Structure formats: structure tokens, C-alpha cells
Amino acid sequence: MKRTSLLLGSLLVSAYANAAPFDTCPSKAYLFQSTPVQVYGVNLVTGSTVLLEDDTGLASGINGVGFNFTDRYIYGYDTTNKKIVRLGEDFQAETLNVSGLPTDHTFYVGDVYNHVYYLYRKGKGLFSIDLSPLDSDPNATLSITQITSNANVNLTDFAFHPGNGFLYGIDNNSGVLYRFDPSNGNAAAIGDTGETGTFGAGYFDVNGNYYVSRNQDGKIYRIDLSDDNAANIAAGIVPAVEFVSNGPSSSQNDGARCANAPVIDEDDPIDFGDAPDSHNTTLSSNGPRHEVDGITWLGAIGPDGDTDGQADDNAVGTADEDGVGFVAALDPGLSSVIEVTASTSGYLSAWFDWNRDGDFDDEGEQVFTNELLAAGSNSLPFIVSTAATAGSSWSRFRFSQQTDLNYDGGSTSGEVEDHPITITANGYAVEHFPSADDYASVAYEDNWPYTADYDMNDVVVDLQMTETTLAGHVEHIKISGKLVAYGATYKNGFAIRLPGISRNSIETTLTTLTFDGVEQASSGLETISDEAIFIIGEDMSVHAGASNGCTFFRTESDCDTNTALLNFTLNIYFTEGSDRSALTAMPYDPFIFATPDTYHGEGITFQPGRKWEVHLPGQAPTEQFDTTLYGRGVDASLNGSNNYFKTATYLPWALLIVEDWEWPLERVDMVEAYPAFQAWAESGGTESQNWHQSPTADKCYSRP
């Protein structure tokens, strides 16, 4: 049954005095939260927590807690009654007799070292209570001594280093790590941790690692304050502050732990990785580790727990490392497949050391992120990075009920598997348009078949393309683009066609379209066409919000240039054995079309939708285009010729410029903005080839 509390005079005393101490120096960290206090056990390695006690016999908050290695009790401060308490293994609070304890303020910061309980309060000082009288008389009256009244650091917890006997804490205002001398209370700033927040619980392990838990989000960080870093610490250099696991958040946090215990609890089995330690594998390297939950694992055999990461263990293919099977070769730039077996549903993240530099830090090395797996076998296709180099390397797979795991750090569930891999040399080739670092521009006039204002700024898109080929066959196309101007009154869509390629040649399970880094539900592959046509957007105007009184997007002087625009990436992959021989050269066929169900001018079908298109000059339209529109207005297109989308004097309705240029301002004719443009167009591009380098002053938009 629960123990009840008795009110004796002004003292709140537990009915069970002299509770039994802890049997051992436990590995678990203890977290005290809330009022009445709740005591949690925290596994600092994985971040898992368990509620150990929600009734300590006191209807109070307990803070400033510390574990006393000498008598194996936890000591703390009763914030409600302003008394000192201690708790044994049953977590029932005993109120102690302490003379001279201040009554004008409370304490929230405390720890125990060498049988002395230390308390701290900003603006009040550092205090100590000798606990040794309790050894012979559990009811002894203790005395509090003020060590110093100089206390200027804003702390919510500190902890004793088990090796050097100094106290350490983080200032909540600045994030600066401080060291305190308990003999005189002097505080020395070591340096900035780079983290902010309220660090309400601090712990040490036997190796000199300082763990702090942030109240706001429960994140647990680790700072290596071992002797190995003594020189840096003395020089004012804070060792790396590593995020190690997620704990519970709270507005009131305090922690206690037996600092002489190893941090790994033998009663809580943990699964570690096996890759070389340059990949962050061992606990000292903050390697990946998962608390074995008995539910979540990879393969047929569940993990049985490790004492630490087994760095560079080439026996990873045996025992419980049976969850990931490599179905296809790892050829740079090409598709591959793995088969992953899961014990239950959960989330997989995976990393490949493509460039074989001994880490998973490089761009593109995280191949899967929070991939939801079903129980049983899961076939996962992916693309090998073009940055991959031939030879032996490593991969890492983490499966958990948690999301957003990194390649290192703790997890409360699941399993980590590290697998050696071999990257093959396949002789692939990469070609860029216009170059690996530059973009080309496509610009459109959307008044076709009329020239109207002919300002050629209705839709302006920057494009960069990359082709990866193997043995003369294009295996992968990456198209990156950004909408840079929208000067249209009409609504226009934007698309890219791969001339000569059938829709059935596209590997739809791999092909993706992302907007501003977010993968879209569809790749944009048009279902109504037999050709491979990718609809980037049916209405590009929604991505070009005008502001500051501007009607159009980046086509008027003095308009806001920081309004939203669209950045997109289209990754295209082909089915194995499909015919790609007729694929035309980059930039393929970027074009605009009328947004379906919208008005697009009096001279054509009232709501033409996909029947109306504008392509680069000489490029035939798609199969959706209405060929009866040829020859209207000033259009001189001839069906079946190469004279598409030009006037009788060869003026185009679309332009491709492979260098930086400034498009005309709103309602400024191209010929007025660029006087040499007409000669270039009428000569079929043989004259005035540098027309775009000589704009008329104040007639063009200056790019931000």
C-alpha cells in the first residue's frame, strides 16, 4: 500500500523513516518532475524513460536532488515545505532535521559529493550540509553552512565530476558552461556550449561525460569532460556538445545519478552497430544504439544486446544482422534494390558511405529517411549516388518506432544493422546543361498566336539539367528549375517533354518531383499522353505571389524581390531495357500551356486548357495540341515543318538563353528592350548573336 504522511507540528515527516538505501550504485539516471513530484528512471544511452514513483509520501515538489555514493541515498529539497529530504530505493521521502536552513527562499540546484550535500541559489550563495551525522543517528540534526554569498550564474542544476570533484553547470541565459570550486564557490566560465534553454537536470557518468537534459524539449546532450579534454577545458575550449537521445520534457526538471556507475545498464539490453568507428559506432563516439524493446527489429532474429559498438566487426553477416538483403549491384548513378525484413511496422532510415571517406556526413549519403515499413518483407528501390567511388565501404540501417534519427545517437526502440558493401565501377558518364554550376533561362510570351505587348516575360524559368549515361543509354535525368518571373494576366502551366520517349519507358517507382525540397505525391508524368510529358505545374501563377502593390511577379521596377517563388527538382529514371535511342538533346522540350478551365484570350478556344501550347521556335507541339489553331493571328507555323511558333518575320513566342540576361519590364516590347533582337530573329540566329548583352537602359528588370 502507499505510505501516508503525518503532519507533526510544522514538520512534514514520512511515516516510514530510515527507508532502505539503494542496493548498489545504479546506472540509471533519476529525473524528478512536477508537483507532487514524480520520479522517472532515464536511460541516458537511449533516452527511454519509465515512471518509478508518483507518490513519494509528500504532496510536494522535490528539487536540487543528488545521489550520495557513500550511503546510497538520494537527497533533495522539498520546495513546498522548504525542508531537506532523502529517498531510498523505495522512493519514499524522509524529512531531515536541518538547523539554520533559510526560510526566505527555496533551492532548486543541488548535488552530493563525499558525503556532503551542496545547495545553490542565484543571488543567495552556495551552501553545504555535512551528512555524516546520519551514519550513527538517522534522526540527527544537521547544520547548513554558507560557503559563499557570491552566486551570479543562472543555474537550474549542477553536478559533481566524479574524477576531479568540481561542480559543473550551464547558465540558462547564455548557454555558457561553468565550473565551480565547492570549497569556496568560485565560478569559472569554460566557454559557450552553443545550446540555449533551461537545463534542469545534469548527470555525470564514471568516464567524466556530463549529460544535461533540456526542460523545453527533453533533449539530452553530452559533453566529454574527461581527462582527455583537460587541456582544452583549461584553455577555455568547450568540447563538442553532442545530442545523444530524447527524454521527457517538463517545466520542472531535476536529476540525480550515481556518477561512479557505468552509463550502460546491464538490465536494459541495447543494440549497437558494427562499422568502423570513424562512422560513429562506439558509445564514446555517440554511436547509434537502440534499446531492445522485444517488438521492433530487422530480420528474423531479434537483437540480444551489446556491451558497446563492435567497431569494424566484419562478422556482421552472422547472428542477428539478417534484416537487410542487397538484391542488385551498387553501380554509381544507377538504380538498385534492397529487401528489408521488419518484425513489425516502423520507420527505417539508412546511410551509405558512397565516397568511402569513412563517414556518413556527405550530401546524398542518407538514402532513406523515415521510410515506413510494414511487418514482413519490404522491397525498397533507390538510386546509387553519382559521387560513389568503386571499392569496399559501409552502410547503416536504423529501424525504430521513432522518426528523424541520425546515423548516431540513441533510440528507445528497434535495431541498428551495419553492413559492408561493395560499390562497382560501371563506366558511367555525366553531362550537364548548360553546365554543372549554371542555369539557362526559358522565357515565354503567352499571347500566341498574337504578339500583343510581346514583352516575353509572362513565364520565365531558370533550368539546369544533368544526364547520366551508361554504355550510350541515358539512365537518369535530373532537371532543376526555379520560377524567376511571372508577368502574365492569363494563367499558364509549365511542363517538360522528353521528345522521342514513350510514357511507358519511365520507371514510375523511382521518378520523383520535389517542390522546395518536399517530394510531391506525383512525379507530374501526364497520364493522358503517350509521350513522356511531365507537368511541373498546371498553374504557375500560384507560385508567384505579388506584393507591395505589384500586379506581376518580378516584371515591374521597385517590386518586392523576396516574394515566394517555386524551386523544383525532377528526377527521371527509365525502365530496364526501354528504348531511349530517340531522346533529343537537352534541354529537351520545356513549354507552357493554358491552365485548364481558364480564359486565355479571344482569338482561340474560350477555355483551351492543354489544347493551347507555346514551345521554343521550331519545336513541334505535343499530341494534346489543337492543330486547328495554326495560322491564326500572326502565327506562321506550318504543320509538319520546323517553323513552329514563329511569325512570318521569324519572331518567336519563346526563347532559350544560356547566359544571364534581364527580361523586359511589363509591357515593354522585346524589340524596344533589345534593339538587336529583331535582326537576330529575322536572320534565323546568324546575326547579332549577342543581342541579349545590350539591353536598353531602364527597359529591363534587374535580377535580385
TORBA-593183 format. One record per residue (C-alpha): residue in three letters; x, z, y. Coordinates in steps of 0.05 Angstrom, whole numbers. Layout:
res_xx_zz_yy
ALA_X_Z_Y .
...
end
This chain:
res_xx_zz_yy
MET_0_0_0 .
LYS_21_-7_73 .
ARG_55_53_104 .
THR_18_83_164 .
SER_48_111_228 .
LEU_37_181_254 .
LEU_36_198_328 .
LEU_74_263_337 .
GLY_74_284_410 .
SER_105_226_448 .
LEU_145_201_388 .
LEU_120_146_341 .
VAL_152_163_274 .
SER_146_127_207 .
ALA_114_168_152 .
TYR_169_145_106 .
ALA_233_169_138 .
ASN_300_155_105 .
ALA_279_89_73 .
ALA_329_60_24 .
PRO_383_15_54 .
PHE_396_-57_31 .
ASP_429_-60_-37 .
THR_481_-109_-14 .
CYS_507_-146_47 .
PRO_455_-203_45 .
SER_469_-276_60 .
LYS_401_-285_92 .
ALA_392_-281_167 .
TYR_335_-239_194 .
LEU_291_-263_251 .
PHE_247_-213_288 .
GLN_188_-244_326 .
SER_123_-226_361 .
THR_87_-161_376 .
PRO_71_-127_329 .
VAL_137_-151_300 .
GLN_142_-200_243 .
VAL_206_-204_202 .
TYR_228_-271_174 .
GLY_284_-289_127 .
VAL_322_-350_152 .
ASN_369_-394_110 .
LEU_419_-416_163 .
VAL_444_-471_117 .
THR_378_-508_111 .
GLY_333_-476_164 .
SER_280_-454_115 .
THR_242_-390_132 .
VAL_199_-341_95 .
LEU_157_-284_124 .
LEU_184_-220_94 .
GLU_142_-168_130 .
ASP_86_-169_181 .
ASP_74_-94_182 .
THR_135_-51_195 .
GLY_93_11_206 .
LEU_97_2_281 .
ALA_48_-34_326 .
SER_107_-53_369 .
GLY_157_-107_383 .
ILE_228_-96_357 .
ASN_286_-129_392 .
GLY_361_-122_401 .
VAL_370_-119_325 .
GLY_436_-115_288 .
PHE_458_-105_216 .
ASN_503_-46_202 .
PHE_553_-64_148 .
THR_573_10_140 .
ASP_506_38_118 .
ARG_469_-28_106 .
TYR_410_-15_153 .
ILE_383_-59_209 .
TYR_380_-24_276 .
GLY_335_-45_333 .
TYR_300_-26_397 .
ASP_225_-12_398 .
THR_205_-49_462 .
THR_136_-17_465 .
ASN_157_56_459 .
LYS_229_49_485 .
LYS_258_81_422 .
ILE_314_64_373 .
VAL_292_47_302 .
ARG_324_28_237 .
LEU_297_-11_178 .
GLY_318_-12_105 .
GLU_305_-62_50 .
ASP_230_-50_54 .
PHE_229_-67_128 .
GLN_193_-3_147 .
ALA_215_23_215 .
GLU_241_94_224 .
THR_244_121_295 .
LEU_310_156_310 .
ASN_325_213_357 .
VAL_369_190_414 .
SER_384_233_475 .
GLY_396_201_542 .
LEU_361_135_525 .
PRO_339_103_591 .
THR_265_102_604 .
ASP_265_58_666 .
HIS_279_-6_628 .
THR_278_-37_559 .
PHE_332_-71_518 .
TYR_328_-140_486 .
VAL_400_-151_467 .
GLY_437_-112_413 .
ASP_483_-113_353 .
VAL_522_-65_308 .
TYR_597_-62_294 .
ASN_639_-9_260 .
HIS_580_39_255 .
VAL_565_34_330 .
TYR_501_4_359 .
TYR_511_-34_424 .
LEU_456_-50_473 .
TYR_458_-95_535 .
ARG_413_-107_594 .
LYS_430_-152_653 .
GLY_437_-111_716 .
LYS_438_-46_677 .
GLY_500_-49_634 .
LEU_529_-45_564 .
PHE_514_17_523 .
SER_535_45_456 .
ILE_506_93_405 .
ASP_551_124_351 .
LEU_512_120_286 .
SER_559_162_243 .
PRO_519_228_251 .
LEU_464_197_209 .
ASP_511_196_148 .
SER_504_271_138 .
ASP_437_282_172 .
PRO_385_226_175 .
ASN_348_267_228 .
ALA_409_278_272 .
THR_402_269_347 .
LEU_444_211_371 .
SER_473_202_441 .
ILE_476_138_483 .
THR_537_124_526 .
GLN_541_74_583 .
ILE_605_33_574 .
THR_596_-5_639 .
SER_543_-18_692 .
ASN_572_-87_706 .
ALA_526_-135_669 .
ASN_515_-202_703 .
VAL_506_-251_645 .
ASN_434_-270_629 .
LEU_432_-257_554 .
THR_375_-252_504 .
ASP_421_-237_445 .
PHE_494_-229_426 .
ALA_531_-220_360 .
PHE_596_-189_336 .
HIS_651_-234_308 .
PRO_668_-204_240 .
GLY_742_-220_249 .
ASN_762_-202_320 .
GLY_709_-151_339 .
PHE_688_-186_403 .
LEU_616_-199_423 .
TYR_593_-270_437 .
GLY_531_-294_473 .
ILE_504_-354_512 .
ASP_479_-349_583 .
ASN_408_-375_584 .
ASN_413_-402_655 .
SER_478_-442_648 .
GLY_489_-452_573 .
VAL_559_-422_582 .
LEU_588_-385_522 .
TYR_615_-315_538 .
ARG_660_-266_501 .
PHE_650_-192_514 .
ASP_700_-136_502 .
PRO_659_-79_473 .
SER_710_-27_496 .
ASN_698_-39_570 .
GLY_642_-91_575 .
ASN_685_-143_608 .
ALA_655_-213_602 .
ALA_698_-275_598 .
ALA_668_-345_604 .
ILE_695_-391_550 .
GLY_661_-455_571 .
ASP_597_-496_573 .
THR_562_-508_506 .
GLY_525_-568_534 .
GLU_459_-537_510 .
THR_405_-503_551 .
GLY_346_-459_535 .
THR_335_-387_513 .
PHE_379_-369_454 .
GLY_342_-308_429 .
ALA_376_-299_362 .
GLY_450_-301_346 .
TYR_487_-292_280 .
PHE_558_-297_251 .
ASP_580_-314_182 .
VAL_642_-290_146 .
ASN_681_-352_167 .
GLY_672_-340_241 .
ASN_617_-390_253 .
TYR_568_-369_308 .
TYR_496_-391_297 .
VAL_445_-389_353 .
SER_370_-402_349 .
ARG_334_-430_410 .
ASN_267_-399_424 .
GLN_234_-462_452 .
ASP_241_-507_391 .
GLY_272_-464_336 .
LYS_333_-509_331 .
ILE_394_-474_301 .
TYR_463_-493_327 .
ARG_531_-474_301 .
ILE_596_-462_339 .
ASP_661_-454_300 .
LEU_694_-393_330 .
SER_742_-383_271 .
ASP_816_-371_278 .
ASP_827_-446_271 .
ASN_798_-455_340 .
ALA_831_-395_373 .
ALA_878_-436_415 .
ASN_822_-480_443 .
ILE_779_-420_457 .
ALA_836_-386_494 .
ALA_844_-449_535 .
GLY_770_-449_554 .
ILE_750_-505_507 .
VAL_684_-493_471 .
PRO_687_-522_400 .
ALA_635_-574_382 .
VAL_564_-547_384 .
GLU_531_-575_321 .
PHE_457_-578_307 .
VAL_451_-553_235 .
SER_378_-541_219 .
ASN_307_-528_245 .
GLY_279_-458_246 .
PRO_215_-428_274 .
SER_203_-429_350 .
SER_177_-368_387 .
SER_173_-339_457 .
GLN_204_-276_429 .
ASN_264_-283_382 .
ASP_318_-236_359 .
GLY_365_-238_299 .
ALA_407_-195_254 .
ARG_453_-213_197 .
CYS_508_-182_155 .
ALA_566_-221_185 .
ASN_611_-205_126 .
ALA_569_-245_77 .
PRO_579_-318_60 .
VAL_526_-363_91 .
ILE_504_-395_25 .
ASP_454_-352_-11 .
GLU_463_-357_-86 .
ASP_389_-341_-95 .
ASP_369_-403_-56 .
PRO_397_-465_-91 .
ILE_420_-521_-45 .
ASP_436_-593_-59 .
PHE_497_-624_-24 .
GLY_528_-694_-21 .
ASP_590_-724_-54 .
ALA_620_-774_-6 .
PRO_689_-764_24 .
ASP_688_-710_77 .
SER_701_-760_134 .
HIS_628_-777_123 .
ASN_610_-703_137 .
THR_598_-677_67 .
THR_620_-604_61 .
LEU_586_-546_96 .
SER_645_-536_142 .
SER_634_-609_165 .
ASN_560_-595_174 .
GLY_547_-639_113 .
PRO_477_-657_90 .
ARG_443_-604_48 .
HIS_373_-594_22 .
GLU_340_-531_-2 .
VAL_316_-544_-73 .
ASP_240_-537_-69 .
GLY_223_-555_-141 .
ILE_178_-612_-117 .
THR_217_-663_-77 .
TRP_276_-701_-107 .
LEU_303_-770_-124 .
GLY_305_-797_-195 .
ALA_282_-766_-260 .
ILE_327_-705_-256 .
GLY_317_-654_-201 .
PRO_378_-623_-166 .
ASP_403_-557_-194 .
GLY_440_-532_-133 .
ASP_513_-535_-109 .
THR_561_-485_-80 .
ASP_583_-536_-28 .
GLY_591_-611_-18 .
GLN_636_-642_-71 .
ALA_676_-687_-26 .
ASP_699_-753_-55 .
ASP_669_-738_-123 .
ASN_669_-805_-160 .
ALA_625_-777_-215 .
VAL_563_-785_-171 .
GLY_532_-833_-221 .
THR_521_-777_-271 .
ALA_478_-714_-274 .
ASP_424_-714_-220 .
GLU_449_-774_-180 .
ASP_398_-820_-212 .
GLY_348_-836_-156 .
VAL_376_-900_-126 .
GLY_389_-965_-161 .
PHE_423_-1026_-129 .
VAL_385_-1088_-150 .
ALA_423_-1141_-111 .
ALA_492_-1153_-85 .
LEU_513_-1128_-16 .
ASP_531_-1193_19 .
PRO_542_-1188_95 .
GLY_485_-1218_134 .
LEU_441_-1228_73 .
SER_382_-1193_42 .
SER_389_-1141_-13 .
VAL_343_-1093_-50 .
ILE_347_-1022_-76 .
GLU_299_-988_-124 .
VAL_286_-915_-106 .
THR_250_-867_-153 .
ALA_215_-808_-120 .
SER_186_-746_-153 .
THR_131_-743_-101 .
SER_112_-774_-35 .
GLY_162_-760_20 .
TYR_208_-792_72 .
LEU_273_-829_59 .
SER_329_-841_108 .
ALA_393_-878_87 .
TRP_460_-897_115 .
PHE_513_-948_94 .
ASP_585_-947_118 .
TRP_586_-1022_130 .
ASN_653_-1027_165 .
ARG_685_-979_116 .
ASP_715_-935_171 .
GLY_697_-870_136 .
ASP_635_-850_174 .
PHE_561_-868_184 .
ASP_566_-867_260 .
ASP_567_-941_276 .
GLU_510_-984_302 .
GLY_466_-1012_246 .
GLU_492_-964_193 .
GLN_425_-927_188 .
VAL_386_-976_145 .
PHE_323_-935_132 .
THR_290_-884_178 .
ASN_232_-840_155 .
GLU_213_-892_102 .
LEU_150_-864_68 .
LEU_159_-866_-7 .
ALA_104_-860_-60 .
ALA_115_-820_-123 .
GLY_149_-865_-174 .
SER_188_-928_-164 .
ASN_195_-959_-94 .
SER_227_-1027_-82 .
LEU_260_-1029_-13 .
PRO_287_-1094_15 .
PHE_337_-1092_72 .
ILE_390_-1134_106 .
VAL_464_-1123_99 .
SER_497_-1118_167 .
THR_539_-1177_191 .
ALA_590_-1124_211 .
ALA_600_-1106_138 .
THR_670_-1118_110 .
ALA_687_-1133_38 .
GLY_711_-1075_-5 .
SER_691_-1006_-30 .
SER_650_-960_13 .
TRP_597_-906_11 .
SER_522_-898_23 .
ARG_479_-836_34 .
PHE_405_-826_17 .
ARG_365_-765_41 .
PHE_295_-753_14 .
SER_253_-696_43 .
GLN_186_-673_68 .
GLN_219_-671_136 .
THR_228_-731_182 .
ASP_282_-751_232 .
LEU_340_-724_190 .
ASN_411_-745_210 .
TYR_465_-762_160 .
ASP_488_-689_167 .
GLY_454_-622_177 .
GLY_405_-581_138 .
SER_336_-594_108 .
THR_284_-547_79 .
SER_266_-593_21 .
GLY_288_-651_-22 .
GLU_354_-681_-44 .
VAL_414_-719_-18 .
GLU_449_-772_-60 .
ASP_515_-805_-40 .
HIS_531_-869_-77 .
PRO_595_-911_-77 .
ILE_581_-984_-60 .
THR_619_-1050_-62 .
ILE_610_-1100_-6 .
THR_624_-1171_-28 .
ALA_658_-1226_13 .
ASN_610_-1285_17 .
GLY_638_-1333_69 .
TYR_580_-1328_117 .
ALA_584_-1358_187 .
VAL_552_-1335_253 .
GLU_534_-1380_312 .
HIS_507_-1357_379 .
PHE_465_-1389_433 .
PRO_485_-1393_489 .
SER_539_-1343_470 .
ALA_547_-1274_438 .
ASP_542_-1240_506 .
ASP_500_-1285_550 .
TYR_427_-1306_556 .
ALA_396_-1374_572 .
SER_331_-1379_612 .
VAL_268_-1419_597 .
ALA_222_-1428_657 .
TYR_152_-1459_657 .
GLU_101_-1489_706 .
ASP_33_-1473_677 .
ASN_-8_-1524_718 .
TRP_4_-1580_667 .
PRO_-20_-1636_669 .
TYR_-15_-1626_745 .
THR_47_-1606_784 .
ALA_7_-1566_836 .
ASP_54_-1516_870 .
TYR_109_-1535_820 .
ASP_147_-1470_831 .
MET_170_-1466_758 .
ASN_164_-1391_757 .
ASP_98_-1379_721 .
VAL_133_-1354_659 .
VAL_209_-1341_658 .
VAL_241_-1314_595 .
ASP_314_-1300_580 .
LEU_334_-1316_509 .
GLN_394_-1303_464 .
MET_397_-1329_392 .
THR_441_-1317_332 .
GLU_443_-1357_267 .
THR_475_-1331_204 .
THR_490_-1385_152 .
LEU_518_-1386_82 .
ALA_541_-1450_49 .
GLY_507_-1490_103 .
HIS_440_-1455_96 .
VAL_411_-1412_151 .
GLU_397_-1344_122 .
HIS_379_-1303_183 .
ILE_358_-1317_255 .
LYS_358_-1264_308 .
ILE_323_-1280_374 .
SER_328_-1230_431 .
GLY_288_-1242_494 .
LYS_262_-1210_557 .
LEU_207_-1229_604 .
VAL_241_-1233_672 .
ALA_187_-1264_716 .
TYR_112_-1279_714 .
GLY_85_-1318_774 .
ALA_22_-1344_742 .
THR_-51_-1336_762 .
TYR_-71_-1362_694 .
LYS_-59_-1322_631 .
ASN_-5_-1351_585 .
GLY_21_-1335_516 .
PHE_93_-1345_494 .
ALA_116_-1370_426 .
ILE_176_-1398_389 .
ARG_170_-1452_336 .
LEU_223_-1469_284 .
PRO_215_-1545_280 .
GLY_224_-1572_210 .
ILE_209_-1505_177 .
SER_146_-1491_136 .
ARG_110_-1425_146 .
ASN_118_-1413_71 .
SER_193_-1412_79 .
ILE_191_-1347_118 .
GLU_205_-1282_80 .
THR_149_-1241_110 .
THR_170_-1174_79 .
LEU_235_-1176_119 .
THR_217_-1213_182 .
THR_202_-1166_240 .
LEU_184_-1167_314 .
THR_201_-1108_358 .
PHE_179_-1093_430 .
ASP_226_-1048_469 .
GLY_256_-1024_403 .
VAL_189_-1009_369 .
GLU_172_-1050_308 .
GLN_104_-1084_314 .
ALA_52_-1086_260 .
SER_60_-1162_254 .
SER_121_-1207_260 .
GLY_78_-1256_300 .
LEU_81_-1310_247 .
GLU_20_-1354_262 .
THR_-28_-1357_204 .
ILE_-68_-1418_228 .
SER_-8_-1465_227 .
ASP_31_-1495_170 .
GLU_94_-1494_213 .
ALA_135_-1432_225 .
ILE_109_-1411_293 .
PHE_120_-1340_320 .
ILE_72_-1315_373 .
ILE_112_-1266_416 .
GLY_51_-1250_457 .
GLU_-18_-1282_468 .
ASP_-20_-1256_540 .
MET_48_-1244_573 .
SER_15_-1221_637 .
VAL_0_-1153_605 .
HIS_75_-1141_603 .
ALA_86_-1157_677 .
GLY_51_-1104_717 .
ALA_59_-1119_792 .
SER_65_-1062_842 .
ASN_80_-1046_915 .
GLY_26_-1095_937 .
CYS_56_-1154_899 .
THR_8_-1201_864 .
PHE_61_-1230_818 .
PHE_119_-1204_778 .
ARG_188_-1218_808 .
THR_168_-1282_844 .
GLU_158_-1252_914 .
SER_210_-1224_961 .
ASP_214_-1149_970 .
CYS_173_-1135_908 .
ASP_189_-1076_863 .
THR_240_-1099_812 .
ASN_234_-1037_768 .
THR_164_-1051_741 .
ALA_152_-1057_667 .
LEU_177_-1119_630 .
LEU_180_-1137_557 .
ASN_243_-1136_515 .
PHE_233_-1165_446 .
THR_273_-1179_384 .
LEU_251_-1226_328 .
ASN_290_-1222_263 .
ILE_273_-1281_217 .
TYR_291_-1285_143 .
PHE_277_-1341_93 .
THR_251_-1341_22 .
GLU_304_-1354_-30 .
GLY_312_-1428_-46 .
SER_267_-1451_11 .
ASP_283_-1517_46 .
ARG_317_-1505_114 .
SER_353_-1571_119 .
ALA_307_-1599_174 .
LEU_315_-1539_221 .
THR_333_-1563_290 .
ALA_388_-1533_333 .
MET_380_-1471_376 .
PRO_341_-1456_419 .
TYR_290_-1488_372 .
ASP_223_-1495_409 .
PRO_202_-1439_457 .
PHE_136_-1456_491 .
ILE_77_-1427_528 .
PHE_3_-1436_512 .
ALA_-63_-1416_543 .
THR_-86_-1346_526 .
PRO_-148_-1354_482 .
ASP_-216_-1345_515 .
THR_-188_-1350_586 .
TYR_-197_-1401_641 .
HIS_-137_-1449_651 .
GLY_-157_-1499_704 .
GLU_-210_-1552_718 .
GLY_-171_-1612_692 .
ILE_-172_-1590_619 .
THR_-218_-1559_568 .
PHE_-251_-1499_601 .
GLN_-220_-1447_554 .
PRO_-168_-1487_515 .
GLY_-130_-1430_481 .
ARG_-80_-1457_431 .
LYS_-102_-1529_446 .
TRP_-61_-1526_511 .
GLU_15_-1520_508 .
VAL_76_-1533_551 .
HIS_142_-1548_517 .
LEU_212_-1567_540 .
PRO_215_-1641_561 .
GLY_218_-1688_502 .
GLN_194_-1635_452 .
ALA_131_-1654_414 .
PRO_75_-1602_415 .
THR_52_-1562_354 .
GLU_-3_-1581_305 .
GLN_-52_-1538_346 .
PHE_-45_-1580_409 .
ASP_-102_-1625_431 .
THR_-70_-1694_438 .
THR_-130_-1720_478 .
LEU_-101_-1682_537 .
TYR_-43_-1731_542 .
GLY_-41_-1773_605 .
ARG_-86_-1730_647 .
GLY_-67_-1713_718 .
VAL_6_-1735_730 .
ASP_27_-1726_658 .
ALA_62_-1787_629 .
SER_71_-1762_557 .
LEU_66_-1814_503 .
ASN_44_-1790_435 .
GLY_98_-1805_384 .
SER_153_-1816_435 .
ASN_206_-1769_463 .
ASN_175_-1770_532 .
TYR_132_-1708_523 .
PHE_115_-1662_581 .
LYS_144_-1705_637 .
THR_115_-1741_697 .
ALA_125_-1815_708 .
THR_186_-1797_750 .
TYR_213_-1752_694 .
LEU_197_-1685_727 .
PRO_188_-1633_671 .
TRP_140_-1575_665 .
ALA_192_-1532_630 .
LEU_266_-1520_640 .
LEU_324_-1493_598 .
ILE_382_-1466_640 .
VAL_442_-1438_602 .
GLU_473_-1404_662 .
ASP_448_-1352_712 .
TRP_400_-1381_762 .
GLU_348_-1360_814 .
TRP_278_-1387_804 .
PRO_237_-1409_865 .
LEU_195_-1359_902 .
GLU_120_-1362_894 .
ARG_90_-1429_915 .
VAL_158_-1458_934 .
ASP_166_-1528_902 .
MET_226_-1536_857 .
VAL_250_-1596_898 .
GLU_247_-1554_961 .
ALA_284_-1496_928 .
TYR_335_-1541_895 .
PRO_342_-1608_932 .
ALA_387_-1637_878 .
PHE_337_-1622_824 .
GLN_297_-1687_834 .
ALA_359_-1731_827 .
TRP_378_-1694_763 .
ALA_308_-1703_733 .
GLU_298_-1775_753 .
SER_366_-1794_724 .
GLY_349_-1763_658 .
GLY_401_-1709_670 .
THR_461_-1754_682 .
GLU_466_-1739_756 .
SER_470_-1674_796 .
GLN_482_-1634_733 .
ASN_499_-1572_774 .
TRP_434_-1575_813 .
HIS_418_-1502_796 .
GLN_481_-1477_831 .
SER_457_-1498_900 .
PRO_392_-1464_919 .
THR_362_-1468_989 .
ALA_372_-1403_1026 .
ASP_312_-1355_1024 .
LYS_273_-1401_977 .
CYS_291_-1367_911 .
TYR_282_-1298_880 .
SER_346_-1257_875 .
ARG_352_-1224_808 .
PRO_359_-1148_808 .
end
